[in-house]
Amino acid sequence: MPNPFSVSPDLAQTVGDFIRRGALAQGERDLIVLGDRVMSYAEAERRSAQLAGGLLAGGVRKGTHVGVLMPNGPDWVTAWLAAARIGAVVVPINTFYKPRELAWVMQHSDICTLLTVDGFLGHDYLERLEDAAPSLRSNTTTQIRADELPHLRSVYVWGDGARDWSRPADALFRDATALPALPALLEEAEAAVAPADPMMIIYSSGSTADPKGAVHGHASTLRHAWTLNTFRDLTADDRIYTPMPFFWVGGFVFSLLAAMHAGACLLTEKLFEAGRTLDLIENQRATVVAGWPHYAKAMAEHESFASRDLSRIRGGNLYDLLPVHVRPNDPELRSNSLGMTETCGPHTIGRMDVDLPEKLRGSFGKSVPGLEHKIVDPISGEELAAGELGEICVRGYSLMQGLYKVPREQVFDGDGFYHTGDGGYLDEGGYLFFKGRLGDVIKTGGANVSPLEIEQLMAAMDEIKEAHVVGLPDAQRGEIVAVAVVLSAGAQLGEDELRRRLAKDLSSYKVPKRYFYRTSEELPFTDTGKIDKRRLVALLRDP
């Protein structure tokens, strides 16, 4: 079924335009599912309009910074829509944050109003807020004054938890009904929002430093999700399973906004557990499954997998769940995409349902239409020719408006390019080959080694489930190449044989000198599910 409300990217939109068009086109069709809760497009428009009225009654205005501390689900979508459609700047907050991280992001982003659940998966967020800002505990009214969070004025809570300084979320909906002129007030507030206005500050994961806040606007964000969808085949009949958190740009742009542009339904869950997730995918008749590859592996190895009816699945990147006739024979010959928070998601992409020629194995697609790239020498800044390895730089419509509280001249070069810190090269045809973070490059005996090259080679071996390459300090060579190896279940592959295989395809200086066999549970990961290489180095250096 086509979606008549998803519009050409040349039409500048605001979030208010976006959800009104969605409600008009899709009506009571499902937008998002969480457990027994189902919210339609029309309900999302109605509830977010009510909540927006309550926010206006509570003093939220255009430009007010509104934090959203919630897991994926109907409430997250409603909160984002409500705040954004009246011109408030939404700050999605990572639900994994500990008190120090929570305090830093809330203070740095100047959050004035916080919309939060009382708790999630056994974590008490109101207690966590008090740990982040201890002076909250002395507040006896809902007019907050907290020394640690000087801009915070109000906190609204979904759930039964409460403090003297918080108000229940229901109060916002009641406040809205008390406004006799709500429809006119909401219409005026939305009319004052321009497509170029900032809509969201999205913080990076900050695994190696304090996170950075990328500011993205209404029209550019909505346009980017639309453009990325032209490389996919989502339709309004799709039901999409995804565990990607909405507080990160991948989950927000490539999952939520992508589904809304297509008029599709998103299937979400509180916690991944292979059996329960299979229940969700089967019972909700998922047609597209997307997420992290290790999720697919866990589900495919579950004792109930063979008896499941997953016949409706027709696409996605969880290849182990796909029917054989649509599963790629060689996943490495399917296009990758390269993205980051600062570019509002992928800045390179290719068709994901088409096999690439062998010469493009491991490539990351071409520039997303409307974006452009250059490769520069990371020291001199000189632009490099095709095939030369250097720093990837990008500019174009989806690039952030800036980093919050960072002067523009410290963010972009004189030509408007953002220097990503990623290393790679462009071939003659404009295909990008990503070689890893520049800071991850191992310098051993005067030679540069890309961990990604070795990891990809090892990932192709049936016996290996995971391989993570790092540089360990060495008095003679500066660094030596080391690898943490996780073997597949029941597999055996000794160090000598592994070294022999690698030596067939790698220059001698690239072949790891030290091998550490570990289980996945013994390795350090970031909140995003990526290996934390800084901690891994420390773990392997001092076992």
SULQUI-V401810 format. One record per residue. N is the residue number from 1. RES is the residue in one letter. PHI is phi in whole degrees, -180 to 180 (* if undefined). PSI is psi in radians with two decimals (NA if undefined). Layout:
BEGIN
n->N res->RES phi->PHI psi->PSI
n->N res->RES phi->PHI psi->PSI
END
This chain:
BEGIN
n->1 res->M phi->* psi->2.16
n->2 res->P phi->-71 psi->2.75
n->3 res->N phi->-109 psi->1.83
n->4 res->P phi->-74 psi->-0.17
n->5 res->F phi->-93 psi->-0.29
n->6 res->S phi->-73 psi->2.09
n->7 res->V phi->-110 psi->2.86
n->8 res->S phi->-59 psi->2.52
n->9 res->P phi->-68 psi->-0.18
n->10 res->D phi->-79 psi->-0.09
n->11 res->L phi->-96 psi->1.91
n->12 res->A phi->-66 psi->2.35
n->13 res->Q phi->-129 psi->2.77
n->14 res->T phi->-112 psi->2.96
n->15 res->V phi->-62 psi->-0.62
n->16 res->G phi->-60 psi->-0.80
n->17 res->D phi->-57 psi->-0.78
n->18 res->F phi->-61 psi->-0.86
n->19 res->I phi->-76 psi->-0.54
n->20 res->R phi->-66 psi->-0.74
n->21 res->R phi->-63 psi->-0.70
n->22 res->G phi->-63 psi->-0.77
n->23 res->A phi->-65 psi->-0.69
n->24 res->L phi->-65 psi->-0.73
n->25 res->A phi->-79 psi->-0.69
n->26 res->Q phi->-104 psi->-0.36
n->27 res->G phi->56 psi->-2.19
n->28 res->E phi->-90 psi->0.22
n->29 res->R phi->-67 psi->2.57
n->30 res->D phi->-63 psi->2.34
n->31 res->L phi->-102 psi->-0.81
n->32 res->I phi->-151 psi->2.49
n->33 res->V phi->-123 psi->2.34
n->34 res->L phi->-141 psi->1.87
n->35 res->G phi->61 psi->-2.21
n->36 res->D phi->-85 psi->-0.09
n->37 res->R phi->-89 psi->2.27
n->38 res->V phi->-130 psi->2.23
n->39 res->M phi->-120 psi->2.25
n->40 res->S phi->-87 psi->2.98
n->41 res->Y phi->-62 psi->-0.74
n->42 res->A phi->-65 psi->-0.71
n->43 res->E phi->-66 psi->-0.66
n->44 res->A phi->-61 psi->-0.70
n->45 res->E phi->-68 psi->-0.78
n->46 res->R phi->-65 psi->-0.87
n->47 res->R phi->-69 psi->-0.66
n->48 res->S phi->-68 psi->-0.56
n->49 res->A phi->-65 psi->-0.73
n->50 res->Q phi->-63 psi->-0.83
n->51 res->L phi->-64 psi->-0.66
n->52 res->A phi->-61 psi->-0.69
n->53 res->G phi->-63 psi->-0.72
n->54 res->G phi->-65 psi->-0.67
n->55 res->L phi->-64 psi->-0.73
n->56 res->L phi->-62 psi->-0.73
n->57 res->A phi->-64 psi->-0.51
n->58 res->G phi->-88 psi->0.09
n->59 res->G phi->99 psi->0.01
n->60 res->V phi->-73 psi->2.34
n->61 res->R phi->-134 psi->3.09
n->62 res->K phi->-57 psi->2.25
n->63 res->G phi->93 psi->-0.26
n->64 res->T phi->-63 psi->2.40
n->65 res->H phi->-90 psi->2.07
n->66 res->V phi->-115 psi->2.07
n->67 res->G phi->-85 psi->2.53
n->68 res->V phi->-126 psi->1.91
n->69 res->L phi->-114 psi->1.50
n->70 res->M phi->-151 psi->2.69
n->71 res->P phi->-79 psi->2.97
n->72 res->N phi->-55 psi->2.51
n->73 res->G phi->152 psi->-3.13
n->74 res->P phi->-58 psi->-0.65
n->75 res->D phi->-67 psi->-0.70
n->76 res->W phi->-60 psi->-0.82
n->77 res->V phi->-62 psi->-0.77
n->78 res->T phi->-62 psi->-0.77
n->79 res->A phi->-63 psi->-0.81
n->80 res->W phi->-60 psi->-0.87
n->81 res->L phi->-59 psi->-0.79
n->82 res->A phi->-61 psi->-0.84
n->83 res->A phi->-69 psi->-0.77
n->84 res->A phi->-68 psi->-0.62
n->85 res->R phi->-70 psi->-0.32
n->86 res->I phi->-101 psi->0.17
n->87 res->G phi->91 psi->0.06
n->88 res->A phi->-69 psi->2.70
n->89 res->V phi->-96 psi->2.03
n->90 res->V phi->-84 psi->2.36
n->91 res->V phi->-119 psi->1.67
n->92 res->P phi->-67 psi->2.36
n->93 res->I phi->-114 psi->2.30
n->94 res->N phi->-61 psi->2.12
n->95 res->T phi->-73 psi->-0.17
n->96 res->F phi->-85 psi->-0.20
n->97 res->Y phi->-57 psi->2.37
n->98 res->K phi->-87 psi->2.98
n->99 res->P phi->-52 psi->-0.75
n->100 res->R phi->-63 psi->-0.78
n->101 res->E phi->-66 psi->-0.71
n->102 res->L phi->-62 psi->-0.79
n->103 res->A phi->-62 psi->-0.73
n->104 res->W phi->-63 psi->-0.84
n->105 res->V phi->-68 psi->-0.72
n->106 res->M phi->-66 psi->-0.67
n->107 res->Q phi->-71 psi->-0.78
n->108 res->H phi->-65 psi->-0.64
n->109 res->S phi->-87 psi->-0.05
n->110 res->D phi->60 psi->0.75
n->111 res->I phi->-65 psi->2.27
n->112 res->C phi->-102 psi->-0.70
n->113 res->T phi->-125 psi->2.31
n->114 res->L phi->-116 psi->2.25
n->115 res->L phi->-108 psi->2.07
n->116 res->T phi->-144 psi->2.69
n->117 res->V phi->-82 psi->2.76
n->118 res->D phi->-74 psi->-0.48
n->119 res->G phi->-170 psi->2.92
n->120 res->F phi->-158 psi->2.21
n->121 res->L phi->52 psi->0.77
n->122 res->G phi->84 psi->0.00
n->123 res->H phi->-98 psi->2.20
n->124 res->D phi->-88 psi->1.82
n->125 res->Y phi->-73 psi->-0.45
n->126 res->L phi->-71 psi->-0.68
n->127 res->E phi->-65 psi->-0.69
n->128 res->R phi->-64 psi->-0.67
n->129 res->L phi->-63 psi->-0.71
n->130 res->E phi->-68 psi->-0.59
n->131 res->D phi->-69 psi->-0.59
n->132 res->A phi->-72 psi->-0.62
n->133 res->A phi->-135 psi->1.45
n->134 res->P phi->-55 psi->-0.48
n->135 res->S phi->-68 psi->-0.21
n->136 res->L phi->-59 psi->-0.61
n->137 res->R phi->-62 psi->-0.41
n->138 res->S phi->-89 psi->-0.04
n->139 res->N phi->-79 psi->2.20
n->140 res->T phi->-109 psi->0.03
n->141 res->T phi->-131 psi->2.94
n->142 res->T phi->-81 psi->-0.05
n->143 res->Q phi->-88 psi->1.58
n->144 res->I phi->-72 psi->2.42
n->145 res->R phi->-134 psi->1.93
n->146 res->A phi->-129 psi->2.13
n->147 res->D phi->-59 psi->-0.66
n->148 res->E phi->-75 psi->-0.43
n->149 res->L phi->-127 psi->1.33
n->150 res->P phi->-63 psi->-0.39
n->151 res->H phi->-93 psi->-0.25
n->152 res->L phi->-69 psi->2.23
n->153 res->R phi->-123 psi->-0.46
n->154 res->S phi->-152 psi->2.56
n->155 res->V phi->-132 psi->2.20
n->156 res->Y phi->-114 psi->2.36
n->157 res->V phi->-119 psi->2.25
n->158 res->W phi->-92 psi->2.17
n->159 res->G phi->120 psi->-3.09
n->160 res->D phi->-90 psi->-0.22
n->161 res->G phi->-68 psi->2.64
n->162 res->A phi->-157 psi->2.70
n->163 res->R phi->-137 psi->2.90
n->164 res->D phi->-60 psi->-0.49
n->165 res->W phi->-93 psi->0.02
n->166 res->S phi->-113 psi->2.84
n->167 res->R phi->-126 psi->2.57
n->168 res->P phi->-69 psi->2.59
n->169 res->A phi->-60 psi->-0.54
n->170 res->D phi->-57 psi->-0.48
n->171 res->A phi->-63 psi->-0.59
n->172 res->L phi->-65 psi->-0.72
n->173 res->F phi->-69 psi->-0.63
n->174 res->R phi->-66 psi->-0.72
n->175 res->D phi->-60 psi->-0.61
n->176 res->A phi->-66 psi->-0.72
n->177 res->T phi->-68 psi->-0.35
n->178 res->A phi->-82 psi->-0.07
n->179 res->L phi->-94 psi->1.82
n->180 res->P phi->-65 psi->-0.46
n->181 res->A phi->-103 psi->0.47
n->182 res->L phi->-56 psi->-0.87
n->183 res->P phi->-56 psi->-0.76
n->184 res->A phi->-69 psi->-0.69
n->185 res->L phi->-64 psi->-0.75
n->186 res->L phi->-65 psi->-0.71
n->187 res->E phi->-62 psi->-0.73
n->188 res->E phi->-66 psi->-0.72
n->189 res->A phi->-64 psi->-0.74
n->190 res->E phi->-69 psi->-0.62
n->191 res->A phi->-65 psi->-0.41
n->192 res->A phi->-82 psi->-0.12
n->193 res->V phi->-89 psi->2.22
n->194 res->A phi->-101 psi->2.61
n->195 res->P phi->-56 psi->-0.51
n->196 res->A phi->-85 psi->-0.10
n->197 res->D phi->-65 psi->2.60
n->198 res->P phi->-64 psi->2.38
n->199 res->M phi->-111 psi->-0.52
n->200 res->M phi->-156 psi->2.54
n->201 res->I phi->-114 psi->1.96
n->202 res->I phi->-106 psi->2.19
n->203 res->Y phi->-95 psi->2.41
n->204 res->S phi->-69 psi->2.98
n->205 res->S phi->-69 psi->-0.49
n->206 res->G phi->65 psi->0.70
n->207 res->S phi->-73 psi->-0.41
n->208 res->T phi->-117 psi->-0.06
n->209 res->A phi->-165 psi->3.07
n->210 res->D phi->-60 psi->2.43
n->211 res->P phi->-65 psi->2.76
n->212 res->K phi->-108 psi->2.50
n->213 res->G phi->-101 psi->1.91
n->214 res->A phi->-90 psi->2.22
n->215 res->V phi->-94 psi->2.15
n->216 res->H phi->-124 psi->2.50
n->217 res->G phi->-93 psi->2.97
n->218 res->H phi->-60 psi->-1.11
n->219 res->A phi->-65 psi->-0.74
n->220 res->S phi->-66 psi->-0.67
n->221 res->T phi->-68 psi->-0.81
n->222 res->L phi->-65 psi->-0.70
n->223 res->R phi->-64 psi->-0.69
n->224 res->H phi->-65 psi->-0.77
n->225 res->A phi->-61 psi->-0.68
n->226 res->W phi->-63 psi->-0.81
n->227 res->T phi->-62 psi->-0.77
n->228 res->L phi->-62 psi->-0.58
n->229 res->N phi->-66 psi->-0.37
n->230 res->T phi->-69 psi->-0.22
n->231 res->F phi->-99 psi->0.08
n->232 res->R phi->-123 psi->3.09
n->233 res->D phi->-126 psi->0.70
n->234 res->L phi->-69 psi->2.51
n->235 res->T phi->-132 psi->2.99
n->236 res->A phi->-68 psi->-0.26
n->237 res->D phi->-88 psi->-0.07
n->238 res->D phi->-78 psi->2.55
n->239 res->R phi->-124 psi->1.97
n->240 res->I phi->-107 psi->2.07
n->241 res->Y phi->-86 psi->2.29
n->242 res->T phi->-153 psi->2.35
n->243 res->P phi->-96 psi->0.02
n->244 res->M phi->-65 psi->2.14
n->245 res->P phi->-64 psi->2.41
n->246 res->F phi->-69 psi->-0.31
n->247 res->F phi->-78 psi->-0.10
n->248 res->W phi->-109 psi->2.69
n->249 res->V phi->-64 psi->-0.57
n->250 res->G phi->-62 psi->-0.82
n->251 res->G phi->-68 psi->-0.65
n->252 res->F phi->-73 psi->-0.91
n->253 res->V phi->-83 psi->-0.82
n->254 res->F phi->-86 psi->-0.21
n->255 res->S phi->-114 psi->-1.16
n->256 res->L phi->-65 psi->-1.01
n->257 res->L phi->-65 psi->-0.63
n->258 res->A phi->-60 psi->-0.79
n->259 res->A phi->-64 psi->-0.72
n->260 res->M phi->-67 psi->-0.67
n->261 res->H phi->-62 psi->-0.64
n->262 res->A phi->-83 psi->-0.24
n->263 res->G phi->76 psi->0.38
n->264 res->A phi->-89 psi->3.11
n->265 res->C phi->-113 psi->2.40
n->266 res->L phi->-101 psi->2.34
n->267 res->L phi->-106 psi->2.06
n->268 res->T phi->-122 psi->2.92
n->269 res->E phi->-149 psi->2.78
n->270 res->K phi->-75 psi->-0.64
n->271 res->L phi->-153 psi->2.35
n->272 res->F phi->-74 psi->2.24
n->273 res->E phi->-147 psi->2.19
n->274 res->A phi->-49 psi->-0.84
n->275 res->G phi->-66 psi->-0.83
n->276 res->R phi->-66 psi->-0.63
n->277 res->T phi->-67 psi->-0.66
n->278 res->L phi->-63 psi->-0.65
n->279 res->D phi->-58 psi->-0.82
n->280 res->L phi->-61 psi->-0.85
n->281 res->I phi->-63 psi->-0.70
n->282 res->E phi->-73 psi->-0.88
n->283 res->N phi->-70 psi->-0.56
n->284 res->Q phi->-91 psi->0.10
n->285 res->R phi->56 psi->0.89
n->286 res->A phi->-60 psi->2.43
n->287 res->T phi->-110 psi->-0.40
n->288 res->V phi->-132 psi->2.32
n->289 res->V phi->-125 psi->2.16
n->290 res->A phi->-135 psi->2.57
n->291 res->G phi->160 psi->-2.68
n->292 res->W phi->-88 psi->2.44
n->293 res->P phi->-57 psi->-0.58
n->294 res->H phi->-69 psi->-0.36
n->295 res->Y phi->-66 psi->-0.79
n->296 res->A phi->-61 psi->-0.74
n->297 res->K phi->-63 psi->-0.75
n->298 res->A phi->-64 psi->-0.69
n->299 res->M phi->-71 psi->-0.71
n->300 res->A phi->-65 psi->-0.46
n->301 res->E phi->-92 psi->-0.04
n->302 res->H phi->-69 psi->2.54
n->303 res->E phi->-61 psi->-0.42
n->304 res->S phi->-94 psi->-0.02
n->305 res->F phi->-59 psi->-0.75
n->306 res->A phi->-64 psi->-0.46
n->307 res->S phi->-91 psi->0.01
n->308 res->R phi->-81 psi->2.55
n->309 res->D phi->-97 psi->1.69
n->310 res->L phi->-112 psi->0.46
n->311 res->S phi->-68 psi->-0.31
n->312 res->R phi->-80 psi->-0.27
n->313 res->I phi->-66 psi->2.26
n->314 res->R phi->-127 psi->-0.13
n->315 res->G phi->-168 psi->3.10
n->316 res->G phi->123 psi->3.12
n->317 res->N phi->-107 psi->0.13
n->318 res->L phi->-92 psi->1.36
n->319 res->Y phi->-61 psi->-0.54
n->320 res->D phi->-64 psi->-0.32
n->321 res->L phi->-95 psi->-0.19
n->322 res->L phi->-77 psi->2.54
n->323 res->P phi->-57 psi->2.62
n->324 res->V phi->-57 psi->-0.63
n->325 res->H phi->-72 psi->-0.25
n->326 res->V phi->-115 psi->-0.03
n->327 res->R phi->-79 psi->2.30
n->328 res->P phi->-66 psi->2.46
n->329 res->N phi->-67 psi->-0.58
n->330 res->D phi->-139 psi->1.71
n->331 res->P phi->-56 psi->-0.46
n->332 res->E phi->-71 psi->-0.19
n->333 res->L phi->-101 psi->0.30
n->334 res->R phi->-104 psi->2.51
n->335 res->S phi->-65 psi->2.37
n->336 res->N phi->-91 psi->2.98
n->337 res->S phi->-131 psi->2.66
n->338 res->L phi->-118 psi->2.24
n->339 res->G phi->-148 psi->3.06
n->340 res->M phi->-163 psi->2.88
n->341 res->T phi->-57 psi->-0.70
n->342 res->E phi->-66 psi->-0.39
n->343 res->T phi->-106 psi->0.26
n->344 res->C phi->63 psi->0.60
n->345 res->G phi->110 psi->-2.67
n->346 res->P phi->-58 psi->2.36
n->347 res->H phi->-112 psi->-0.17
n->348 res->T phi->-127 psi->2.64
n->349 res->I phi->-165 psi->2.84
n->350 res->G phi->-152 psi->2.96
n->351 res->R phi->-59 psi->2.29
n->352 res->M phi->-92 psi->-0.09
n->353 res->D phi->-112 psi->0.32
n->354 res->V phi->-127 psi->2.32
n->355 res->D phi->-74 psi->2.42
n->356 res->L phi->-89 psi->2.75
n->357 res->P phi->-68 psi->2.76
n->358 res->E phi->-56 psi->-0.63
n->359 res->K phi->-65 psi->-0.30
n->360 res->L phi->-103 psi->0.22
n->361 res->R phi->-55 psi->2.28
n->362 res->G phi->81 psi->0.08
n->363 res->S phi->-79 psi->2.86
n->364 res->F phi->-119 psi->0.49
n->365 res->G phi->81 psi->-3.03
n->366 res->K phi->-105 psi->3.04
n->367 res->S phi->-58 psi->2.35
n->368 res->V phi->-58 psi->2.36
n->369 res->P phi->-52 psi->2.27
n->370 res->G phi->98 psi->-0.12
n->371 res->L phi->-119 psi->2.74
n->372 res->E phi->-141 psi->2.71
n->373 res->H phi->-127 psi->2.73
n->374 res->K phi->-144 psi->2.71
n->375 res->I phi->-114 psi->2.22
n->376 res->V phi->-125 psi->2.73
n->377 res->D phi->-66 psi->2.14
n->378 res->P phi->-65 psi->-0.28
n->379 res->I phi->-96 psi->-0.92
n->380 res->S phi->-86 psi->-0.40
n->381 res->G phi->81 psi->0.02
n->382 res->E phi->-70 psi->2.36
n->383 res->E phi->-70 psi->2.42
n->384 res->L phi->-105 psi->2.77
n->385 res->A phi->-81 psi->2.92
n->386 res->A phi->-55 psi->2.39
n->387 res->G phi->90 psi->-0.20
n->388 res->E phi->-92 psi->2.31
n->389 res->L phi->-79 psi->2.29
n->390 res->G phi->-164 psi->-2.77
n->391 res->E phi->-88 psi->2.36
n->392 res->I phi->-82 psi->2.23
n->393 res->C phi->-123 psi->2.57
n->394 res->V phi->-142 psi->2.57
n->395 res->R phi->-147 psi->2.82
n->396 res->G phi->144 psi->-3.04
n->397 res->Y phi->-64 psi->-0.54
n->398 res->S phi->-88 psi->-0.09
n->399 res->L phi->-64 psi->2.45
n->400 res->M phi->-53 psi->2.70
n->401 res->Q phi->-68 psi->-0.44
n->402 res->G phi->164 psi->3.06
n->403 res->L phi->-94 psi->2.27
n->404 res->Y phi->-59 psi->2.22
n->405 res->K phi->71 psi->0.28
n->406 res->V phi->-116 psi->2.21
n->407 res->P phi->-56 psi->2.47
n->408 res->R phi->-57 psi->-0.66
n->409 res->E phi->-68 psi->-0.28
n->410 res->Q phi->-90 psi->-0.09
n->411 res->V phi->-106 psi->-0.74
n->412 res->F phi->-120 psi->2.67
n->413 res->D phi->-82 psi->-3.12
n->414 res->G phi->-63 psi->-0.33
n->415 res->D phi->-100 psi->0.15
n->416 res->G phi->84 psi->0.15
n->417 res->F phi->-84 psi->2.54
n->418 res->Y phi->-102 psi->2.22
n->419 res->H phi->-88 psi->1.94
n->420 res->T phi->-76 psi->-0.39
n->421 res->G phi->82 psi->0.00
n->422 res->D phi->-93 psi->2.55
n->423 res->G phi->-105 psi->2.47
n->424 res->G phi->177 psi->-2.97
n->425 res->Y phi->-149 psi->2.78
n->426 res->L phi->-105 psi->2.37
n->427 res->D phi->-86 psi->-3.11
n->428 res->E phi->-62 psi->-0.46
n->429 res->G phi->-90 psi->0.04
n->430 res->G phi->88 psi->0.14
n->431 res->Y phi->-81 psi->2.38
n->432 res->L phi->-92 psi->2.36
n->433 res->F phi->-116 psi->1.98
n->434 res->F phi->-89 psi->2.30
n->435 res->K phi->-117 psi->0.13
n->436 res->G phi->113 psi->2.94
n->437 res->R phi->-65 psi->2.43
n->438 res->L phi->-58 psi->-0.62
n->439 res->G phi->-71 psi->-0.26
n->440 res->D phi->-87 psi->-0.23
n->441 res->V phi->-61 psi->2.30
n->442 res->I phi->-92 psi->2.23
n->443 res->K phi->-105 psi->1.85
n->444 res->T phi->-126 psi->2.07
n->445 res->G phi->56 psi->0.60
n->446 res->G phi->88 psi->-0.08
n->447 res->A phi->-107 psi->2.60
n->448 res->N phi->-97 psi->2.32
n->449 res->V phi->-124 psi->2.24
n->450 res->S phi->-89 psi->2.02
n->451 res->P phi->-57 psi->-0.61
n->452 res->L phi->-61 psi->-0.68
n->453 res->E phi->-60 psi->-0.76
n->454 res->I phi->-71 psi->-0.73
n->455 res->E phi->-62 psi->-0.71
n->456 res->Q phi->-65 psi->-0.67
n->457 res->L phi->-65 psi->-0.73
n->458 res->M phi->-73 psi->-0.58
n->459 res->A phi->-64 psi->-0.41
n->460 res->A phi->-77 psi->-0.15
n->461 res->M phi->-85 psi->2.26
n->462 res->D phi->-59 psi->-0.57
n->463 res->E phi->-75 psi->-0.23
n->464 res->I phi->-107 psi->2.19
n->465 res->K phi->-86 psi->-0.77
n->466 res->E phi->-144 psi->2.61
n->467 res->A phi->-144 psi->2.24
n->468 res->H phi->-129 psi->2.00
n->469 res->V phi->-101 psi->2.33
n->470 res->V phi->-140 psi->2.94
n->471 res->G phi->-103 psi->2.26
n->472 res->L phi->-105 psi->2.46
n->473 res->P phi->-57 psi->2.44
n->474 res->D phi->-145 psi->2.29
n->475 res->A phi->-63 psi->-0.61
n->476 res->Q phi->-88 psi->-0.75
n->477 res->R phi->-103 psi->-0.01
n->478 res->G phi->86 psi->-1.05
n->479 res->E phi->-143 psi->2.68
n->480 res->I phi->-119 psi->2.63
n->481 res->V phi->-80 psi->2.23
n->482 res->A phi->-131 psi->2.75
n->483 res->V phi->-142 psi->2.39
n->484 res->A phi->-97 psi->2.15
n->485 res->V phi->-113 psi->2.25
n->486 res->V phi->-113 psi->2.04
n->487 res->L phi->-81 psi->2.63
n->488 res->S phi->-65 psi->2.76
n->489 res->A phi->-56 psi->2.18
n->490 res->G phi->79 psi->-0.05
n->491 res->A phi->-84 psi->2.73
n->492 res->Q phi->-132 psi->2.31
n->493 res->L phi->-156 psi->1.79
n->494 res->G phi->-74 psi->2.87
n->495 res->E phi->-61 psi->-0.74
n->496 res->D phi->-63 psi->-0.78
n->497 res->E phi->-67 psi->-0.69
n->498 res->L phi->-64 psi->-0.77
n->499 res->R phi->-61 psi->-0.72
n->500 res->R phi->-62 psi->-0.76
n->501 res->R phi->-64 psi->-0.77
n->502 res->L phi->-65 psi->-0.65
n->503 res->A phi->-65 psi->-0.35
n->504 res->K phi->-70 psi->-0.46
n->505 res->D phi->-120 psi->-0.13
n->506 res->L phi->-122 psi->2.56
n->507 res->S phi->-60 psi->2.66
n->508 res->S phi->-59 psi->-0.63
n->509 res->Y phi->-72 psi->-0.26
n->510 res->K phi->-89 psi->-0.35
n->511 res->V phi->-69 psi->2.17
n->512 res->P phi->-55 psi->2.47
n->513 res->K phi->-91 psi->-0.46
n->514 res->R phi->-130 psi->2.47
n->515 res->Y phi->-127 psi->2.28
n->516 res->F phi->-124 psi->2.00
n->517 res->Y phi->-90 psi->2.15
n->518 res->R phi->-137 psi->2.93
n->519 res->T phi->-96 psi->2.83
n->520 res->S phi->-59 psi->-0.63
n->521 res->E phi->-67 psi->-0.37
n->522 res->E phi->-87 psi->-0.10
n->523 res->L phi->-98 psi->2.60
n->524 res->P phi->-87 psi->2.31
n->525 res->F phi->-125 psi->2.68
n->526 res->T phi->-81 psi->3.07
n->527 res->D phi->-63 psi->-0.40
n->528 res->T phi->-86 psi->0.01
n->529 res->G phi->86 psi->0.13
n->530 res->K phi->-93 psi->2.63
n->531 res->I phi->-64 psi->2.36
n->532 res->D phi->-91 psi->1.67
n->533 res->K phi->-72 psi->-0.48
n->534 res->R phi->-63 psi->-0.81
n->535 res->R phi->-71 psi->-0.57
n->536 res->L phi->-64 psi->-0.72
n->537 res->V phi->-58 psi->-0.80
n->538 res->A phi->-63 psi->-0.66
n->539 res->L phi->-67 psi->-0.74
n->540 res->L phi->-78 psi->-0.52
n->541 res->R phi->-72 psi->-0.64
n->542 res->D phi->-126 psi->1.20
n->543 res->P phi->-65 psi->NA
END
